[in-house]
Amino acid sequence: MQDATVTAADIARLAGVGRAAVSNWRKRHDDFPQPVGGTATSPSFSLLEVQAWLRAQGKLAGAPADEQLWQELRRLADSTDELVDVLMFAGAFLLYLHRDRRGWRKLSRGTDEEIAAALPKAVRAAVADLPGERVLPAEPPSSCVTVAKGVAALARERGEQQAFEFLRERYLDLHKRRTQETPPQVVRLVAELAGPRIETVLDPTCGSGAFLAGMLAKGTRRRLLGQDVDEAVARLTAIWLALLDADADIRSGDSLRRDAFPGEQADLVVANPQFNDRNWGYDELTTDPRWEYGLPPRTESELAWVQHCLAHCRPGGLAVLLMPPAAASRRAGRRIRANLLRRGALRAVITLPLGAVPNTAVPLTVWVLRRPVPDERPPSQVLMVDTSRSGEGFVETAGRLWRRFTDDPEADLDEPGEGRAVRIIDLLDDEVDLTPARHISRPTAAPAIDRVVKLREELVRLLDELAGMVPPVEPAQPGSVSVVTVADLARLNLLEIRQASGRPSPEAAADRPVLTADDVVAGRPPTGGPDDQGLSGDQPVELRPGDVVVSTLLREAAATIVTEPGALLGRHLVLLRPDPARLDPDYLAGVLCTSANLRHHTSMSSGYRLDVRRAEIPLPSLEEQRRQGALFRRLRQIVAGLRRAGDLGAELARLIGDGLAEGTLRPVSAPGD
């Protein structure tokens, strides 16, 4: 029997517990499996030995079905390449299921031998229309029936798209170094910059497809082209986009050395390339016609990607790239930067807040370029934006300034501390430094003392209110209260579960507000628009008062209760609609956010993913639920008040500090000084 290795995090997910529990098992149980690899700080264990031990201890009874399936797929593969083949067959099978559910129901009634004989042909037919690289292994896995049945069971619970997204994310998490994931907020910024009039999108470094999938959120039919140097990741992305019903052509290969789309011109080219790559092809590509703005130095791989993207833009088309901040000022690239400015190709440089892209030690920048139209007069200005103070609102800040700039590129635009339209001639000096902070006007001097006094009074009043809101509590008497999962609550008809997929609704009214994941975390009313919509089946999910909405992608546990009707459910959200005569919404939302349910949050590179169906809810009487629900509601108000107090305090400290530094404020003298 084949085996695989698992980490402590894998074991925790498999058993549905936290990492601390696995650590305790290793210390307390002498018969816990010994490490078979890894390091002292990150050991790996035999999957078969771990499963046998968990089964003997009775700790597999409540193991999540998705984690069991994932570990079973890993066990079926001898190597990373075989795991890719298994996952690709699983994805192709899900596409077959997505397109011919009736055919699978009929086929699944046969024996395993009959299924094994007919299934590969049916699956191949389902993916025959996919362009580009092969999306199936040359031979289907010997365990294709086991894979199909396990994946079909997961699809019944989650749907085909969500099932494959789970498997794909598990693979990418297992091989983090193979690709970097572009955060959703950055994808949303690129969509905002691109605007609606986009028909063809090319991503020459598509990775797991975040940029391309994000372009689907605009609600129009678009042709998506993608290439990635990692064949396995490219194949996974091809299947994922097919499950999203996208018109996509995904290929593998090194885009700089072996361009898969020669001569192709797109309305929008996006890229999140590898930075500081000294092996990008300098020696082989010295005379390449793409270097219209100058041969990129060996140390300037980012400027090679900039010109590759511009070469694939139609005249007037946009190229948007994530760039390291050093690319704006390194001496080696100043000649190319100057040529980009003189020709009018570079249109904006946007500094992102630190942390907008996880696992980066510096704030990255976004370069917006436009391929010049022949005989067009070059522009005289370029937009510089610094969103480092905008926090999570950086998309709105950059989008607003970009719209102002594109409405009239020659007009005066100067918003101190945020953005400025800079004359290109002023940038063409010996350094050609394109760092936005060097060219944006400083904020105005600290406001008058009355502004400081007003903020201070508001902060003191709010803190006094919060002190009186802390509820008194007392020890509870031990009792026997049944604990059930959210999935069980749904089966008992105590609540309904609805979830929006990653695909937008083209039919939904453009003026309907959309509740986003950021809204849920911030505890605010819906702020999203059509681009943030998702579908459940063929219709958008409309929110009703009393609905509990939980974010599945988050940095912290967060749930909100809908108070106003009419808004739509956004992507990456789960809606729980409780029966108020049997389950109190405030109580449900409160328990979902408690530490007891943290074990159902799966760690990712940029936050956590919540499987809300596995969350456990104690079920006291309805009267007790309502008593506790009122307390949970007050706790949410306290948290919201503390957030507001934190914002006020930070603003007050900044204003006083600015005033002291600029001489507009001074400390109050004590009597006798």
Wavefront OBJ file of the C-alpha trace (Angstrom):
o trace
v 0.000 0.000 0.000
v 1.346 3.441 -0.912
v 2.065 6.006 1.765
v 2.561 9.763 2.071
v 4.032 12.040 4.690
v 2.071 14.588 6.696
v 3.002 17.494 8.950
v 1.564 18.349 12.357
v -0.702 20.873 10.635
v -1.990 18.133 8.316
v -2.682 15.877 11.306
v -4.575 18.677 13.065
v -6.750 19.264 9.994
v -7.292 15.534 9.531
v -8.491 15.103 13.123
v -10.375 18.392 13.216
v -8.322 19.778 16.129
v -5.799 22.541 16.732
v -2.032 22.269 16.377
v -1.655 22.368 20.170
v -3.647 19.136 20.487
v -1.244 17.314 18.157
v 1.694 18.594 20.185
v 0.052 17.296 23.370
v -0.580 13.881 21.802
v 3.096 13.567 20.913
v 4.103 14.360 24.502
v 1.482 12.268 26.316
v 1.240 9.152 24.150
v 4.301 6.948 23.835
v 2.722 5.096 20.925
v 2.229 8.222 18.812
v 3.950 7.658 15.423
v 7.578 8.724 15.250
v 8.724 11.245 12.616
v 9.913 9.750 9.333
v 11.399 12.935 7.895
v 11.391 16.708 7.981
v 13.304 18.650 10.621
v 13.316 18.839 14.405
v 11.107 21.941 14.306
v 8.898 20.729 11.434
v 8.801 16.919 11.447
v 6.827 14.800 8.992
v 5.009 11.562 9.738
v 3.750 8.520 7.870
v 0.145 9.115 6.822
v -0.762 5.439 7.203
v 0.730 5.291 10.698
v -1.042 8.493 11.713
v -4.389 7.302 10.364
v -4.012 3.980 12.170
v -3.184 5.748 15.447
v -6.075 8.238 15.123
v -8.444 5.402 14.293
v -7.318 3.374 17.331
v -7.787 6.423 19.565
v -11.259 7.091 18.159
v -10.141 10.467 16.850
v -11.079 9.860 13.218
v -14.803 9.487 13.848
v -15.465 13.188 13.386
v -12.673 13.827 10.912
v -13.686 16.234 8.141
v -14.582 14.414 4.938
v -12.649 16.892 2.804
v -9.428 16.393 4.764
v -9.822 12.612 4.629
v -10.248 12.842 0.863
v -7.207 15.095 0.468
v -4.972 12.783 2.474
v -6.332 9.791 0.556
v -5.398 11.480 -2.732
v -1.917 12.167 -1.376
v -1.567 8.538 -0.351
v -2.454 7.403 -3.869
v 0.495 9.331 -5.342
v 4.131 8.226 -5.089
v 5.553 11.664 -5.976
v 4.661 15.290 -6.577
v 4.208 14.610 -10.302
v 1.855 11.718 -9.582
v -0.086 13.900 -7.126
v -0.542 16.452 -9.914
v -1.850 13.705 -12.190
v -4.283 12.551 -9.492
v -5.475 16.125 -8.917
v -5.827 16.783 -12.624
v -7.939 13.667 -13.012
v -10.013 14.805 -10.008
v -10.439 18.236 -11.610
v -11.315 16.795 -15.011
v -13.818 14.492 -13.325
v -15.400 17.499 -11.574
v -15.659 19.230 -14.950
v -17.352 16.108 -16.336
v -19.692 16.175 -13.335
v -20.297 19.902 -13.873
v -21.237 19.334 -17.510
v -22.922 15.936 -17.395
v -24.263 15.195 -13.918
v -26.885 12.863 -15.325
v -24.214 10.842 -17.116
v -22.288 10.279 -13.871
v -25.436 9.236 -12.001
v -26.059 6.610 -14.641
v -22.421 5.469 -14.766
v -22.042 5.309 -10.975
v -24.723 2.618 -10.734
v -22.337 0.094 -12.331
v -19.671 -2.046 -10.696
v -16.194 -0.654 -10.048
v -14.932 -2.619 -13.062
v -17.617 -1.128 -15.309
v -16.907 2.382 -14.016
v -13.148 1.951 -14.499
v -13.716 0.876 -18.103
v -16.042 3.735 -19.066
v -14.995 6.649 -16.863
v -11.691 7.695 -18.534
v -13.378 8.073 -21.916
v -16.240 10.102 -20.418
v -13.833 12.374 -18.553
v -11.656 12.915 -21.630
v -14.705 13.911 -23.609
v -15.592 16.475 -20.951
v -12.229 18.235 -21.256
v -11.718 17.776 -25.005
v -12.585 21.415 -25.717
v -9.981 22.832 -23.349
v -7.249 24.584 -25.333
v -3.554 24.659 -24.569
v -1.588 22.122 -22.572
v -2.809 18.630 -21.789
v -4.991 18.698 -18.711
v -5.046 14.941 -18.127
v -2.231 12.478 -17.507
v -1.377 10.203 -20.409
v -2.933 7.353 -18.441
v -5.677 7.836 -15.832
v -4.707 6.918 -12.251
v -5.114 3.223 -11.469
v -7.338 4.322 -8.597
v -9.593 6.484 -10.790
v -12.773 4.923 -9.387
v -11.718 5.639 -5.793
v -10.813 9.199 -6.759
v -14.075 9.749 -8.628
v -16.289 8.465 -5.828
v -14.498 10.503 -3.167
v -14.541 13.662 -5.247
v -18.203 13.171 -6.198
v -19.107 12.962 -2.503
v -17.276 16.224 -1.799
v -18.965 17.882 -4.790
v -22.398 16.896 -3.461
v -21.625 18.857 -0.304
v -19.784 21.848 -1.766
v -20.463 21.968 -5.491
v -17.939 21.255 -8.238
v -16.223 24.657 -8.165
v -15.759 24.781 -4.405
v -14.631 21.138 -4.278
v -11.854 21.705 -6.798
v -10.887 25.016 -5.204
v -10.362 23.153 -1.914
v -8.144 20.508 -3.553
v -6.236 23.110 -5.562
v -5.561 25.259 -2.500
v -4.377 22.227 -0.523
v -1.896 21.429 -3.290
v -0.675 25.029 -3.536
v -0.346 25.200 0.253
v 1.724 22.002 0.159
v 4.003 23.538 -2.499
v 4.061 27.199 -1.458
v 7.348 27.860 -3.182
v 6.007 26.806 -6.592
v 3.797 29.834 -7.008
v 2.826 33.072 -5.309
v -0.818 33.922 -4.813
v -1.940 37.444 -5.701
v -4.196 38.761 -2.893
v -7.862 39.461 -3.771
v -7.538 43.166 -2.890
v -4.710 43.623 -5.398
v -6.735 41.753 -8.025
v -9.654 44.091 -7.316
v -7.365 47.106 -7.731
v -6.234 45.877 -11.151
v -9.857 45.354 -12.206
v -10.622 48.900 -11.034
v -7.717 50.325 -13.036
v -8.618 48.340 -16.173
v -12.234 49.493 -16.340
v -15.113 47.682 -18.048
v -14.126 47.876 -21.731
v -11.896 44.819 -21.731
v -12.374 41.860 -24.061
v -9.017 40.021 -23.982
v -6.799 39.596 -20.898
v -3.310 38.067 -20.915
v -1.300 37.065 -17.851
v 2.176 35.782 -18.837
v 2.934 34.799 -15.217
v -0.544 33.521 -14.366
v 0.404 31.143 -11.535
v -2.761 29.908 -9.864
v -4.911 32.239 -11.974
v -5.956 34.870 -9.431
v -5.691 37.791 -11.881
v -7.523 35.943 -14.649
v -10.319 34.716 -12.368
v -10.627 38.240 -10.983
v -11.323 39.573 -14.461
v -14.408 37.323 -14.589
v -15.853 39.353 -11.762
v -16.593 42.227 -14.133
v -19.650 40.389 -15.434
v -18.828 40.323 -19.137
v -17.628 37.507 -21.367
v -13.874 37.811 -21.741
v -11.166 35.841 -23.436
v -8.496 34.876 -20.917
v -4.954 33.924 -21.920
v -2.391 32.695 -19.436
v 1.068 31.171 -19.301
v 3.142 29.913 -16.400
v 6.582 28.369 -16.194
v 5.266 25.627 -13.865
v 3.344 23.087 -15.947
v 1.586 21.572 -12.930
v 0.264 24.945 -11.755
v -0.767 25.857 -15.315
v -2.758 22.641 -15.655
v -4.505 23.239 -12.327
v -5.379 26.775 -13.405
v -6.778 25.554 -16.741
v -9.183 23.197 -14.984
v -10.184 25.792 -12.380
v -11.075 28.408 -14.997
v -12.983 25.806 -17.005
v -15.055 25.029 -13.904
v -15.798 28.765 -13.713
v -17.102 28.511 -17.307
v -14.402 30.919 -18.511
v -13.222 31.261 -22.117
v -9.606 30.544 -21.156
v -6.457 29.306 -22.879
v -3.772 28.380 -20.342
v -0.339 27.143 -21.426
v 2.939 26.297 -19.731
v 6.449 27.545 -20.413
v 8.801 30.437 -19.759
v 7.038 33.477 -21.236
v 10.238 35.463 -21.793
v 12.180 32.644 -23.460
v 9.300 30.698 -25.076
v 6.332 32.972 -25.534
v 3.217 30.825 -25.981
v 1.238 33.691 -27.563
v 3.508 35.294 -30.179
v 1.792 38.135 -31.997
v -1.209 38.093 -29.628
v -2.370 41.557 -28.566
v -4.665 42.005 -25.578
v -6.723 44.854 -24.173
v -5.183 44.220 -20.762
v -1.952 42.473 -19.782
v -1.440 41.757 -16.075
v 1.550 40.242 -14.331
v 2.931 39.455 -10.890
v 6.406 38.346 -12.013
v 9.234 36.904 -9.968
v 11.414 39.720 -8.653
v 15.219 40.008 -8.755
v 15.594 37.113 -11.184
v 19.169 37.103 -12.553
v 18.402 34.127 -14.819
v 15.618 35.687 -16.884
v 17.310 35.104 -20.265
v 19.596 38.105 -20.752
v 22.208 36.198 -22.800
v 19.687 34.502 -25.130
v 17.415 37.534 -25.647
v 19.880 40.360 -26.248
v 18.516 41.188 -29.734
v 14.848 40.472 -28.995
v 12.474 42.941 -30.737
v 10.451 43.330 -27.537
v 13.121 45.641 -26.068
v 11.590 48.706 -27.687
v 12.569 50.921 -24.759
v 16.070 49.539 -24.268
v 17.822 46.245 -23.487
v 17.017 45.380 -19.848
v 20.194 45.002 -17.769
v 20.868 41.554 -16.352
v 19.834 42.826 -12.907
v 16.551 44.345 -14.130
v 14.305 41.368 -14.851
v 11.275 43.477 -13.901
v 11.918 45.856 -16.821
v 12.074 42.849 -19.151
v 8.590 41.881 -17.956
v 7.370 45.462 -18.389
v 8.404 45.447 -22.057
v 7.119 41.918 -22.646
v 3.699 43.013 -21.360
v 3.707 46.200 -23.451
v 4.595 44.161 -26.552
v 1.429 42.116 -26.011
v -0.832 45.170 -25.614
v -2.878 46.422 -28.504
v -2.276 50.136 -29.246
v -4.057 51.944 -26.436
v -4.190 48.793 -24.307
v -3.083 48.667 -20.665
v -0.390 46.687 -18.883
v -0.553 46.482 -15.073
v 2.310 44.878 -13.136
v 3.236 44.341 -9.499
v 6.757 45.691 -9.031
v 9.303 45.937 -6.206
v 9.847 49.517 -5.002
v 13.528 49.418 -6.004
v 12.559 49.132 -9.693
v 11.497 52.788 -9.554
v 14.938 54.085 -8.619
v 17.758 51.620 -9.443
v 20.437 53.333 -11.527
v 20.737 50.389 -13.921
v 17.186 50.925 -15.176
v 17.042 54.705 -15.404
v 17.469 54.819 -19.212
v 14.520 52.480 -19.785
v 12.414 54.372 -17.238
v 13.218 57.616 -19.062
v 12.217 56.116 -22.415
v 8.939 54.822 -20.956
v 8.195 58.367 -19.751
v 9.218 60.132 -22.968
v 7.073 57.839 -25.118
v 4.089 58.197 -22.778
v 4.008 54.464 -22.007
v 4.155 54.789 -18.212
v 0.920 56.295 -16.921
v 0.923 55.698 -13.152
v 2.983 54.336 -10.252
v 0.979 53.330 -7.159
v 2.556 52.450 -3.819
v 0.579 49.817 -1.908
v 0.338 49.693 1.900
v 2.826 47.448 3.662
v 1.136 44.057 4.050
v -1.172 44.433 1.057
v 0.866 41.605 -0.463
v 1.639 39.081 2.316
v 5.146 37.834 3.035
v 6.848 40.916 1.618
v 9.117 43.051 3.798
v 8.537 46.240 1.783
v 5.433 47.892 0.292
v 5.170 46.843 -3.355
v 4.132 49.141 -6.187
v 1.768 48.822 -9.134
v 2.912 50.181 -12.487
v 0.190 51.109 -14.965
v 1.391 51.330 -18.566
v -0.358 52.048 -21.838
v 0.937 51.088 -25.267
v 1.172 54.316 -27.277
v -1.074 54.736 -30.289
v 0.911 55.575 -33.480
v 1.079 59.316 -34.259
v -0.573 60.115 -30.928
v 0.796 63.101 -29.026
v 2.638 61.864 -25.904
v 1.088 62.946 -22.603
v 2.847 65.515 -20.434
v 2.005 64.079 -17.010
v 2.172 60.815 -15.086
v 0.167 59.919 -11.969
v 1.932 59.220 -8.674
v -0.144 57.632 -5.880
v 0.832 56.640 -2.332
v -1.800 54.552 -0.526
v 0.413 53.691 2.454
v -1.949 55.595 4.790
v -5.123 54.234 3.238
v -5.024 50.843 4.984
v -7.661 48.462 3.663
v -9.184 51.294 1.633
v -6.212 51.481 -0.731
v -8.265 50.142 -3.661
v -10.786 52.954 -3.336
v -8.087 55.623 -2.949
v -6.078 54.487 -5.980
v -9.199 53.922 -8.086
v -10.576 57.384 -7.336
v -7.322 59.126 -8.229
v -6.885 57.029 -11.384
v -10.390 57.956 -12.599
v -9.700 61.651 -11.989
v -6.424 61.393 -13.861
v -7.811 59.508 -16.884
v -10.792 61.885 -17.152
v -8.332 64.730 -17.850
v -4.655 63.629 -17.961
v -3.417 67.203 -18.472
v -5.334 68.796 -15.599
v -3.816 69.799 -12.278
v -4.298 66.976 -9.783
v -2.796 67.362 -6.343
v -4.191 65.661 -3.260
v -1.552 66.131 -0.551
v -0.365 62.892 1.004
v -2.221 60.718 -1.534
v -1.610 61.513 -5.190
v -0.366 63.996 -7.719
v -0.113 64.352 -11.490
v 3.599 65.047 -12.060
v 5.032 66.684 -15.181
v 7.117 64.129 -17.050
v 9.783 66.714 -17.843
v 10.348 67.161 -14.094
v 11.143 63.443 -13.738
v 13.731 63.283 -16.518
v 16.790 64.086 -14.424
v 19.909 62.043 -13.740
v 18.051 59.590 -11.477
v 14.599 59.275 -13.121
v 13.292 58.296 -9.692
v 9.675 57.157 -9.932
v 9.105 56.581 -6.209
v 5.684 58.211 -5.546
v 6.541 59.480 -2.046
v 9.272 61.697 -3.544
v 6.814 63.549 -5.784
v 3.570 63.770 -3.781
v 2.846 66.983 -1.883
v 3.024 66.761 1.879
v -0.285 66.953 3.760
v -1.264 70.397 4.924
v -0.092 71.566 8.303
v -1.784 70.258 11.401
v -5.332 71.629 11.717
v -6.314 74.308 14.176
v -6.469 73.561 17.883
v -10.246 73.246 17.769
v -9.896 70.085 15.641
v -7.583 68.540 18.244
v -9.903 69.547 21.082
v -12.944 68.111 19.307
v -11.228 64.769 18.655
v -10.003 64.571 22.248
v -13.500 65.211 23.636
v -15.009 62.598 21.329
v -12.392 60.013 22.333
v -12.884 60.622 26.079
v -16.678 60.394 25.725
v -16.439 57.151 23.746
v -14.070 55.554 26.278
v -16.450 56.479 29.115
v -19.329 54.840 27.242
v -17.311 51.702 26.590
v -16.375 51.348 30.259
v -20.057 51.207 31.147
v -20.853 48.651 28.427
v -18.675 45.829 29.764
v -21.250 43.253 30.931
v -21.074 41.561 34.333
v -20.739 37.769 34.221
v -20.575 34.972 36.796
v -19.450 31.329 36.828
v -21.935 28.982 35.147
v -23.076 25.718 36.668
v -21.857 22.692 34.697
v -24.621 21.235 32.601
v -25.246 18.903 29.722
v -25.872 20.892 26.545
v -25.838 19.105 23.223
v -23.244 20.344 20.736
v -23.962 20.035 17.013
v -22.193 21.197 13.872
v -23.617 23.795 11.524
v -24.033 21.025 8.934
v -26.188 19.118 11.452
v -28.241 22.247 12.153
v -28.973 22.440 8.439
v -29.975 18.776 8.332
v -32.318 19.414 11.291
v -33.836 22.372 9.375
v -32.788 24.819 12.091
v -31.024 26.888 9.479
v -30.341 27.161 5.751
v -26.837 27.446 4.275
v -26.264 29.526 1.161
v -22.945 30.390 -0.473
v -21.974 32.564 -3.411
v -19.554 31.129 -5.952
v -16.650 32.952 -7.560
v -18.668 33.781 -10.682
v -20.586 37.077 -10.935
v -24.186 37.528 -11.989
v -24.518 39.431 -15.264
v -28.275 39.767 -14.760
v -28.177 41.308 -11.279
v -29.089 44.983 -11.094
v -26.034 47.230 -11.055
v -27.501 49.423 -8.303
v -27.911 46.616 -5.752
v -25.437 46.918 -2.849
v -23.279 43.846 -2.232
v -22.021 42.688 1.166
v -18.294 41.921 0.903
v -15.908 39.973 3.121
v -14.262 43.268 4.120
v -17.677 44.609 5.192
v -18.188 41.595 7.463
v -14.780 41.991 9.122
v -15.274 45.747 9.574
v -18.859 45.313 10.842
v -20.216 47.878 8.377
v -23.188 47.979 5.954
v -22.747 46.636 2.393
v -20.299 48.710 0.332
v -19.663 46.428 -2.667
v -20.922 46.774 -6.197
v -21.586 44.473 -9.177
v -17.940 43.394 -9.326
v -18.251 41.816 -5.851
v -21.298 39.670 -6.615
v -21.386 35.908 -6.515
v -23.898 33.288 -7.577
v -25.538 30.379 -5.854
v -26.876 28.279 -8.693
v -28.110 30.717 -11.326
v -29.384 33.519 -9.113
v -27.719 36.042 -6.786
v -28.356 35.477 -3.078
v -30.497 38.244 -1.573
v -29.973 39.030 2.104
v -32.817 39.180 4.622
v -32.929 40.691 8.133
v -31.763 38.092 10.651
v -29.360 36.355 8.256
v -25.954 35.541 9.746
v -23.110 36.061 7.255
v -19.625 34.632 7.828
v -16.478 35.276 5.798
v -14.644 32.149 4.623
v -11.439 34.093 3.848
v -10.346 36.208 6.783
v -7.577 37.380 9.049
v -9.776 37.084 12.135
v -13.041 35.382 13.089
v -15.910 37.610 11.935
v -19.663 37.320 11.463
v -22.368 39.917 10.911
v -26.140 39.943 11.256
v -28.128 41.473 8.412
v -30.483 44.236 9.557
v -31.699 45.675 6.241
v -33.158 43.775 3.239
v -32.204 44.126 -0.411
v -28.437 43.680 -0.515
v -26.747 40.739 -2.267
v -24.294 38.185 -0.910
v -20.715 38.681 -2.106
v -17.974 36.182 -2.868
v -16.122 34.270 -0.137
v -19.115 34.556 2.190
v -21.455 31.965 3.683
v -25.009 32.887 4.613
v -26.698 31.091 7.500
v -30.446 31.717 7.660
v -31.632 30.447 11.084
v -35.222 29.699 12.010
v -35.699 32.441 14.662
v -38.325 30.343 16.447
v -35.681 27.678 17.162
v -32.256 29.353 16.843
v -31.289 32.880 17.906
v -29.226 34.741 15.238
v -27.198 36.790 17.760
v -26.294 33.637 19.660
v -25.308 31.808 16.461
v -23.121 34.674 15.244
v -21.464 35.003 18.635
v -20.565 31.330 19.019
v -19.175 31.162 15.473
v -16.598 33.840 16.360
v -15.400 32.279 19.624
v -12.010 30.658 20.172
v -13.688 27.258 20.466
v -14.230 27.290 16.703
v -10.705 28.383 15.773
v -9.809 24.780 14.980
v -12.080 25.008 11.959
v -9.925 27.817 10.544
v -7.249 26.566 8.147
v -4.059 28.649 8.083
v -3.027 30.103 4.694
v -0.232 32.447 3.662
v -2.381 35.590 3.927
v -4.962 34.619 6.557
v -7.371 31.808 7.320
v -10.051 29.819 5.550
v -13.125 28.848 7.533
v -15.177 25.732 6.888
v -18.326 26.969 8.609
v -20.141 23.645 8.175
v -17.792 22.031 10.697
v -18.194 24.774 13.322
v -19.733 23.438 16.540
v -22.715 25.143 18.198
v -23.920 24.281 21.737
v -27.731 24.194 21.815
v -29.236 25.416 25.095
v -32.904 26.364 25.317
v -34.154 29.152 23.080
v -34.626 31.389 26.130
v -30.997 30.858 27.145
v -29.875 31.433 23.549
v -31.629 34.794 23.557
v -30.069 35.774 26.905
v -26.607 34.908 25.642
v -27.360 36.395 22.229
v -28.090 39.768 23.834
v -24.709 39.547 25.562
v -22.943 38.629 22.307
v -24.640 41.627 20.664
v -23.278 43.928 23.366
v -19.801 42.428 22.935
v -19.939 43.204 19.211
v -20.865 46.788 20.056
v -17.886 46.991 22.424
v -15.528 45.698 19.737
v -16.918 48.203 17.218
v -16.514 50.986 19.772
v -12.941 49.981 20.519
v -12.156 50.026 16.796
v -13.608 53.512 16.578
v -11.644 54.568 19.681
v -8.464 53.166 18.165
v -9.020 55.124 14.953
v -9.747 58.308 16.908
v -6.705 57.808 19.113
v -4.403 57.207 16.152
v -5.747 60.277 14.341
v -5.437 62.419 17.465
v -1.844 61.286 18.053
v -0.973 62.020 14.414
v -2.506 65.489 14.529
v -0.717 66.420 17.755
v 2.570 64.976 16.479
v 2.306 66.880 13.194
v 1.471 70.059 15.068
v 4.460 69.698 17.381
v 6.826 68.982 14.477
v 5.578 71.896 12.385
v 5.361 74.393 15.231
v 1.591 74.893 15.125
v 1.052 73.253 18.547
v 3.057 73.231 21.776
v 2.782 71.479 25.166
v 0.689 73.197 27.820
v 2.940 74.829 30.376
v 2.481 73.670 33.946
v 1.857 76.303 36.618
v 5.113 77.839 37.694
v 7.037 76.878 34.529
l 1 2 3 4 5 6 7 8 9 10 11 12 13 14 15 16 17 18 19 20 21 22 23 24 25 26 27 28 29 30 31 32 33 34 35 36 37 38 39 40 41 42 43 44 45 46 47 48 49 50 51 52 53 54 55 56 57 58 59 60 61 62 63 64 65 66 67 68 69 70 71 72 73 74 75 76 77 78 79 80 81 82 83 84 85 86 87 88 89 90 91 92 93 94 95 96 97 98 99 100 101 102 103 104 105 106 107 108 109 110 111 112 113 114 115 116 117 118 119 120 121 122 123 124 125 126 127 128 129 130 131 132 133 134 135 136 137 138 139 140 141 142 143 144 145 146 147 148 149 150 151 152 153 154 155 156 157 158 159 160 161 162 163 164 165 166 167 168 169 170 171 172 173 174 175 176 177 178 179 180 181 182 183 184 185 186 187 188 189 190 191 192 193 194 195 196 197 198 199 200 201 202 203 204 205 206 207 208 209 210 211 212 213 214 215 216 217 218 219 220 221 222 223 224 225 226 227 228 229 230 231 232 233 234 235 236 237 238 239 240 241 242 243 244 245 246 247 248 249 250 251 252 253 254 255 256 257 258 259 260 261 262 263 264 265 266 267 268 269 270 271 272 273 274 275 276 277 278 279 280 281 282 283 284 285 286 287 288 289 290 291 292 293 294 295 296 297 298 299 300 301 302 303 304 305 306 307 308 309 310 311 312 313 314 315 316 317 318 319 320 321 322 323 324 325 326 327 328 329 330 331 332 333 334 335 336 337 338 339 340 341 342 343 344 345 346 347 348 349 350 351 352 353 354 355 356 357 358 359 360 361 362 363 364 365 366 367 368 369 370 371 372 373 374 375 376 377 378 379 380 381 382 383 384 385 386 387 388 389 390 391 392 393 394 395 396 397 398 399 400 401 402 403 404 405 406 407 408 409 410 411 412 413 414 415 416 417 418 419 420 421 422 423 424 425 426 427 428 429 430 431 432 433 434 435 436 437 438 439 440 441 442 443 444 445 446 447 448 449 450 451 452 453 454 455 456 457 458 459 460 461 462 463 464 465 466 467 468 469 470 471 472 473 474 475 476 477 478 479 480 481 482 483 484 485 486 487 488 489 490 491 492 493 494 495 496 497 498 499 500 501 502 503 504 505 506 507 508 509 510 511 512 513 514 515 516 517 518 519 520 521 522 523 524 525 526 527 528 529 530 531 532 533 534 535 536 537 538 539 540 541 542 543 544 545 546 547 548 549 550 551 552 553 554 555 556 557 558 559 560 561 562 563 564 565 566 567 568 569 570 571 572 573 574 575 576 577 578 579 580 581 582 583 584 585 586 587 588 589 590 591 592 593 594 595 596 597 598 599 600 601 602 603 604 605 606 607 608 609 610 611 612 613 614 615 616 617 618 619 620 621 622 623 624 625 626 627 628 629 630 631 632 633 634 635 636 637 638 639 640 641 642 643 644 645 646 647 648 649 650 651 652 653 654 655 656 657 658 659 660 661 662 663 664 665 666 667 668 669 670 671 672 673
